[in-house]
Amino acid sequence: MRKILFGVIVTLIVLFTFKYCGEKREDKIVLQESSALIQEQINNVGKLIVTEGHFSEVFNYKNSKDIFGDFFTSEKKALVVVNADVTIAYDLSKIEFEIDQANKTLTILSIPEEEIKINPDLEYYDVQADFLNPFEAKDYNDIKNIVKASLTRKIEASDLKTNAKNRLISELSKFYILTNSLGWTLKYNETPILKNEELQYIKL
């Protein structure tokens, strides 16, 4: 009787051990599959997000030069028409993140800064200058610098940067949707993202 009882107990222990190990193995497989899915999603999102804009402007450039003191002034001027294509991009292949399988946490450590590119096309009209004050390379460089500074101010005043950030947040929200569906937690640095809307307020 004791042998039978002992055999039953041993059998139950073996069965429970196999069941426990099997459940642990399934948990590990699910965990590995989840982290692989998250890694794949990050790779898919890791692309260049580009927002484009176009600006047009007309400048009147003037430059005066005193000749022989204040006795004579030589002036040069030009009408400059500017058409510029502007792009604001986030290269998400440079995003830094950390996957913590044990705690089921995806932490975004840093997001790359925006890259602003200005490609102006300048056309010169009504260029007037004389022998004593001719147009030189410095004048064209000064005009380019003035144009770039003006366009930079226009970009800041426009909604182009806001649109670019909205597109970035839209891509980041895919991380939240995925981690939330898998029972994981998404963090930005040390701050947990508990709602998708909270991504709007992260400081880049």
Number of C-alpha atoms within 10 A of each C-alpha: 6 7 8 9 10 11 12 12 12 12 12 12 12 12 12 12 12 12 12 12 12 12 12 12 12 12 12 14 12 13 16 13 12 19 21 13 15 19 16 12 14 19 12 11 18 16 16 13 18 18 19 15 15 14 14 12 13 13 14 13 16 15 13 11 14 13 12 8 8 8 7 10 13 15 16 18 18 19 16 20 18 18 16 19 14 21 20 20 23 23 18 21 15 14 17 12 17 13 16 13 14 8 9 17 18 24 20 19 13 13 19 14 13 18 11 16 13 17 12 19 13 17 12 13 12 10 13 14 16 10 7 13 17 14 17 8 8 9 16 12 11 12 18 16 12 14 20 16 12 12 20 16 10 13 19 11 10 12 12 19 20 12 15 20 20 14 17 23 18 14 17 19 18 15 21 21 14 17 20 16 10 16 11 20 20 25 19 17 14 10 11 14 17 13 12 17 11 12 18 14 8 12 7 9
